[in-house]
Amino acid sequence: MTLQTDPKSVAQGLETETILEPGFSVLAFSNMLDFNRQIVREVDSSIIQFHFCLKGQSVFTFNNGAYRLPMPEDQSLLLYNPQRDLPMNLQLQPDTWVVSILVSIKKFHSLFSREANYITFLSEENKDRKYYKDGIVTPSMAIVLNQLMNYNLHPSIKELYFKGKAYELLSLYFNRPVDADIAQCPFLADEDNVTKIKKAKEIIIARMTEPPTLSELSLEVGLSLKKLKEGFKQIYGDSVYSFLFDYKMEVARQLLASGHYNVNEVGLKVGYSTSSHFIAGFKKKFGTTPKKYLMSLG
């Protein structure tokens, strides 16, 4: 696996591009600033695009702005046009997360070679036609997407992890029996529980500089401490405070990349009263200090 981070793209909200193998990559975008960000990327006609909005609001623009296609929270979008290149022109509103999988038609055919007729746009009659499909992000898909956005792994196993999650996400995308999500994650059978866990996430994000304790959070959302811990882990793939730490560090990285704030100001904005604690946290997350990160942006 190759992790490629273009500093110019970082400033525009690109978090990571993970190349799993030729013709198969995962991109994670986030905008945690208070203004819209534009993501522009060339994509040729051999690529199938899968886009998933985990949070916030995003809009795809085509034909030099002549056509706009919204992709709101918990929505997915599949794009494929074998007749022409289909570049990504994606606008991220503030507080938005998007995960994209780009896979070549050759690679995709190899995954479904025995079941081509099951995948509509792989059928013989459609193979040369453009294809577009929107849909919902199911709870099981949301779990995988959050695990791709927020992971805490040793570098030596990231390749295996990302590839496994990408395959899992594609499997869930194309296989959606009625009870699939409940069977995989019993907690999600209760929509009220899911709503409360999402509320808990929004609360800690909104108050990231002074977050509530777990006990306070459980009372506020109306879940037992045990259900809060277990449910949060199931939906977001991490503990509450580990998730919050990763979120704060990503906010800090984007604030630094924006060029509008110095290291001390960014530390204060994400809840660190002393710069030394912020610098230590940033280095733990990204393996470099905020100052060196700024220098790398040129």
Backbone torsions as a table, in degrees:
resi	resn	phi	psi	omega
1	MET	NA	141.6	176.3
2	THR	-118.6	123.8	175.1
3	LEU	-94.3	117.0	-178.8
4	GLN	-115.9	122.9	178.2
5	THR	-125.8	107.9	178.9
6	ASP	-85.1	117.6	-178.2
7	PRO	-53.9	-37.4	179.0
8	LYS	-64.9	-39.3	179.1
9	SER	-70.2	-34.8	177.4
10	VAL	-57.2	-44.3	-179.6
11	ALA	-63.5	-23.3	178.1
12	GLN	-94.7	2.6	174.2
13	GLY	108.3	2.2	177.8
14	LEU	-76.3	124.5	-178.6
15	GLU	-87.7	-63.5	178.9
16	THR	-148.2	151.9	167.4
17	GLU	-119.6	121.4	-178.3
18	THR	-113.3	108.9	179.3
19	ILE	-87.6	111.5	-177.2
20	LEU	-80.0	-40.1	176.5
21	GLU	-167.6	169.0	-179.7
22	PRO	-54.6	127.9	178.8
23	GLY	79.0	19.2	-177.0
24	PHE	-154.3	109.4	-177.6
25	SER	-145.4	157.0	177.5
26	VAL	-117.8	130.6	176.9
27	LEU	-118.8	137.9	178.1
28	ALA	-122.9	123.3	-178.8
29	PHE	-116.7	145.2	173.9
30	SER	-150.2	146.6	174.4
31	ASN	-130.7	106.7	-179.0
32	MET	-110.1	15.5	176.0
33	LEU	-92.6	179.0	-174.8
34	ASP	-100.6	22.3	174.6
35	PHE	-143.8	161.1	-176.3
36	ASN	-65.2	148.9	175.4
37	ARG	-122.6	143.5	-179.7
38	GLN	-110.5	128.2	176.0
39	ILE	-109.3	121.3	179.0
40	VAL	-122.3	129.5	-177.2
41	ARG	-151.7	134.0	176.5
42	GLU	-75.1	134.0	176.7
43	VAL	-135.8	122.6	-175.1
44	ASP	-84.5	174.0	-170.6
45	SER	-71.2	-8.9	-179.7
46	SER	-87.4	-1.7	-171.8
47	ILE	-104.8	133.6	170.4
48	ILE	-93.5	132.5	-177.2
49	GLN	-110.6	127.5	172.8
50	PHE	-116.3	123.2	-178.9
51	HIS	-123.2	139.9	-177.0
52	PHE	-135.0	124.2	176.7
53	CYS	-99.1	109.3	-179.2
54	LEU	-80.4	-29.0	-169.1
55	LYS	-158.6	141.9	174.9
56	GLY	85.3	-149.8	-176.7
57	GLN	-137.9	135.1	177.3
58	SER	-136.7	156.9	-178.4
59	VAL	-138.9	130.0	172.5
60	PHE	-91.6	139.1	177.9
61	THR	-119.4	134.8	-178.6
62	PHE	-126.9	161.3	175.2
63	ASN	50.9	52.6	176.7
64	ASN	56.1	38.5	175.8
65	GLY	90.5	-1.4	-177.5
66	ALA	-70.8	-24.5	-176.8
67	TYR	-134.0	129.3	-178.8
68	ARG	-120.3	136.0	-177.7
69	LEU	-127.4	102.8	-179.3
70	PRO	-67.8	144.8	172.3
71	MET	-132.5	89.7	-176.7
72	PRO	-76.7	178.7	179.9
73	GLU	-55.4	140.2	178.4
74	ASP	64.8	27.0	175.5
75	GLN	-120.2	152.2	177.9
76	SER	-123.0	162.5	-178.7
77	LEU	-146.4	127.1	175.7
78	LEU	-110.0	129.1	-179.1
79	LEU	-130.7	134.1	176.1
80	TYR	-156.0	128.1	177.4
81	ASN	-140.8	97.8	-177.4
82	PRO	-70.2	-8.9	-176.7
83	GLN	-88.3	-20.2	-176.4
84	ARG	-159.1	157.0	175.1
85	ASP	-63.3	145.6	-177.7
86	LEU	-128.3	80.5	-176.3
87	PRO	-64.9	150.0	175.7
88	MET	-84.6	125.6	170.7
89	ASN	-131.3	93.6	-167.7
90	LEU	-116.0	125.9	176.6
91	GLN	-101.7	124.1	177.7
92	LEU	-104.3	121.4	173.2
93	GLN	-75.2	165.1	178.9
94	PRO	-54.3	144.2	177.0
95	ASP	62.4	49.2	-177.8
96	THR	-125.3	139.2	175.8
97	TRP	-124.0	132.2	176.7
98	VAL	-134.7	135.7	172.7
99	VAL	-116.1	134.1	179.6
100	SER	-125.3	141.2	171.4
101	ILE	-116.1	124.1	176.0
102	LEU	-110.9	123.3	-176.8
103	VAL	-137.7	135.8	-179.8
104	SER	-70.1	150.9	179.4
105	ILE	-61.0	-33.4	177.8
106	LYS	-63.7	-47.0	178.2
107	LYS	-64.0	-42.1	-178.0
108	PHE	-64.5	-41.6	177.1
109	HIS	-58.2	-37.8	-179.0
110	SER	-65.7	-26.0	178.8
111	LEU	-77.6	-31.3	-173.6
112	PHE	-121.9	27.3	-172.9
113	SER	-57.6	-32.1	-178.2
114	ARG	-89.4	-10.6	-175.1
115	GLU	-127.7	35.2	-174.7
116	ALA	-58.5	-35.4	-177.8
117	ASN	-71.9	-20.8	179.1
118	TYR	-72.9	-35.0	177.8
119	ILE	-90.8	109.1	-168.2
120	THR	-49.9	-48.4	-173.3
121	PHE	-78.7	-1.9	174.5
122	LEU	-94.0	-7.5	-178.4
123	SER	-63.7	156.4	-174.8
124	GLU	-56.8	-40.5	-176.1
125	GLU	-73.3	-20.3	-176.5
126	ASN	-106.7	-3.8	-168.3
127	LYS	-61.9	-23.2	-179.8
128	ASP	-107.8	10.5	-178.5
129	ARG	-102.6	151.2	174.6
130	LYS	-70.1	151.8	-174.0
131	TYR	-140.0	136.4	179.0
132	TYR	-141.2	135.8	178.6
133	LYS	-151.8	130.1	172.2
134	ASP	-108.7	161.6	-177.9
135	GLY	-168.4	-179.4	-179.5
136	ILE	-93.1	157.6	170.8
137	VAL	-93.9	112.3	-178.7
138	THR	-74.1	162.7	178.1
139	PRO	-55.5	-40.3	179.4
140	SER	-65.2	-39.5	176.2
141	MET	-65.7	-38.3	-179.8
142	ALA	-61.5	-37.0	178.3
143	ILE	-60.8	-49.2	-178.6
144	VAL	-64.0	-42.3	-179.4
145	LEU	-62.4	-41.3	178.4
146	ASN	-67.5	-32.7	177.0
147	GLN	-68.5	-31.5	176.1
148	LEU	-73.7	-32.4	179.3
149	MET	-79.1	-35.6	-173.8
150	ASN	-127.4	97.8	-179.2
151	TYR	-131.9	149.6	179.9
152	ASN	-134.1	85.7	-171.2
153	LEU	-131.4	155.4	172.7
154	HIS	-68.8	137.1	-177.2
155	PRO	-51.8	-29.6	-175.6
156	SER	-66.9	-20.4	-178.6
157	ILE	-112.0	5.1	-178.9
158	LYS	-62.5	-39.0	-179.0
159	GLU	-59.8	-48.7	179.7
160	LEU	-62.8	-42.7	-177.2
161	TYR	-64.1	-50.3	-178.3
162	PHE	-63.9	-40.2	179.8
163	LYS	-65.5	-43.4	178.2
164	GLY	-60.6	-42.6	-179.0
165	LYS	-69.1	-37.1	178.3
166	ALA	-63.8	-43.5	176.8
167	TYR	-64.9	-40.8	179.4
168	GLU	-61.8	-43.1	-179.4
169	LEU	-63.6	-43.6	178.0
170	LEU	-64.3	-38.0	178.0
171	SER	-62.5	-45.3	179.1
172	LEU	-66.2	-35.6	-179.6
173	TYR	-62.0	-42.5	-175.1
174	PHE	-94.9	-1.4	179.9
175	ASN	-133.5	100.5	-174.6
176	ARG	-127.5	61.0	174.0
177	PRO	-63.0	158.7	-171.8
178	VAL	-54.8	-43.0	-173.4
179	ASP	-100.6	12.9	-174.3
180	ALA	-60.6	-43.6	-176.6
181	ASP	-68.1	-40.2	-179.5
182	ILE	-66.4	-40.0	-179.5
183	ALA	-64.4	-37.4	-178.0
184	GLN	-77.8	-33.8	-173.7
185	CYS	-141.7	88.2	-174.7
186	PRO	-54.8	-33.8	-179.5
187	PHE	-56.3	-32.3	-175.1
188	LEU	-78.8	-3.2	176.9
189	ALA	-64.6	-25.0	-179.5
190	ASP	-100.1	104.9	-177.7
191	GLU	-61.3	-30.0	178.9
192	ASP	-63.6	-38.4	177.0
193	ASN	-62.3	-44.4	-179.4
194	VAL	-61.5	-43.0	178.8
195	THR	-60.1	-41.6	-179.3
196	LYS	-68.2	-37.4	178.1
197	ILE	-67.5	-41.7	176.8
198	LYS	-61.9	-38.1	177.5
199	LYS	-63.5	-40.6	178.5
200	ALA	-60.4	-42.0	178.4
201	LYS	-62.1	-45.1	-179.3
202	GLU	-64.0	-35.8	-179.7
203	ILE	-64.6	-48.3	-176.9
204	ILE	-69.0	-30.0	176.8
205	ILE	-70.5	-45.1	-178.8
206	ALA	-64.2	-29.9	-177.3
207	ARG	-115.8	37.3	-172.5
208	MET	-62.6	-25.0	179.1
209	THR	-75.5	-27.7	176.5
210	GLU	-140.7	71.8	-175.4
211	PRO	-70.4	152.0	176.4
212	PRO	-71.1	161.7	172.3
213	THR	-71.9	166.2	178.3
214	LEU	-61.0	-38.6	179.2
215	SER	-64.0	-44.2	177.9
216	GLU	-63.8	-40.5	-179.8
217	LEU	-65.3	-42.8	-179.8
218	SER	-62.8	-38.8	177.5
219	LEU	-67.1	-41.5	-176.1
220	GLU	-65.9	-37.0	-178.5
221	VAL	-93.6	-9.5	176.7
222	GLY	80.2	35.2	176.0
223	LEU	-125.5	149.5	173.9
224	SER	-65.4	157.9	-179.8
225	LEU	-58.0	-40.7	-179.5
226	LYS	-63.8	-46.2	-179.1
227	LYS	-66.9	-35.2	177.0
228	LEU	-62.1	-49.4	-179.3
229	LYS	-62.0	-49.5	-176.9
230	GLU	-66.9	-43.9	-177.9
231	GLY	-66.6	-40.9	179.1
232	PHE	-62.8	-42.0	179.1
233	LYS	-63.8	-40.7	-178.8
234	GLN	-66.9	-41.3	-175.3
235	ILE	-82.4	-41.6	-173.8
236	TYR	-108.1	-0.5	171.8
237	GLY	73.0	15.2	-178.6
238	ASP	-159.9	165.7	175.8
239	SER	-71.1	163.8	-177.0
240	VAL	-56.7	-51.2	-173.6
241	TYR	-78.5	-27.8	173.8
242	SER	-67.6	-41.0	175.5
243	PHE	-60.1	-45.3	-178.5
244	LEU	-64.4	-39.9	178.2
245	PHE	-60.4	-48.6	179.8
246	ASP	-60.8	-39.9	179.9
247	TYR	-63.0	-47.5	-179.2
248	LYS	-61.6	-39.7	-179.7
249	MET	-68.2	-35.8	177.7
250	GLU	-69.0	-39.8	174.5
251	VAL	-58.8	-46.1	-179.8
252	ALA	-59.9	-44.0	-179.2
253	ARG	-61.3	-42.4	-178.9
254	GLN	-71.1	-35.8	176.3
255	LEU	-63.3	-42.9	177.2
256	LEU	-62.2	-45.0	-177.5
257	ALA	-66.4	-23.7	-179.5
258	SER	-69.0	-22.6	179.2
259	GLY	80.3	6.5	-176.2
260	HIS	-96.3	-10.3	-173.3
261	TYR	-136.8	149.1	173.9
262	ASN	-89.6	177.1	-174.5
263	VAL	-60.8	-45.1	-179.1
264	ASN	-63.0	-41.6	179.5
265	GLU	-63.9	-41.6	179.5
266	VAL	-65.2	-43.5	178.1
267	GLY	-56.0	-44.3	179.1
268	LEU	-65.6	-39.2	-178.1
269	LYS	-64.3	-28.8	-179.5
270	VAL	-103.2	11.7	168.6
271	GLY	100.2	17.4	178.2
272	TYR	-104.8	118.4	-178.0
273	SER	-77.7	-22.3	177.2
274	THR	-121.4	138.5	-176.7
275	SER	-66.5	-29.7	-178.7
276	SER	-64.6	-38.9	178.0
277	HIS	-67.4	-39.2	178.2
278	PHE	-65.0	-45.3	-179.7
279	ILE	-60.6	-41.2	179.2
280	ALA	-64.3	-42.2	179.5
281	GLY	-65.7	-42.4	-179.9
282	PHE	-62.9	-42.5	-179.9
283	LYS	-66.9	-36.4	177.5
284	LYS	-62.1	-40.7	-177.0
285	LYS	-77.1	-46.3	-170.2
286	PHE	-110.5	-5.1	177.1
287	GLY	76.5	12.0	178.4
288	THR	-150.6	162.3	179.6
289	THR	-83.0	159.3	177.5
290	PRO	-56.8	-39.9	-178.9
291	LYS	-63.9	-45.1	179.1
292	LYS	-66.9	-34.7	177.0
293	TYR	-62.6	-45.4	177.4
294	LEU	-59.1	-41.7	179.1
295	MET	-63.7	-34.3	-179.1
296	SER	-68.3	-21.2	179.9
297	LEU	-78.0	-12.8	177.7
298	GLY	73.8	NA	NA
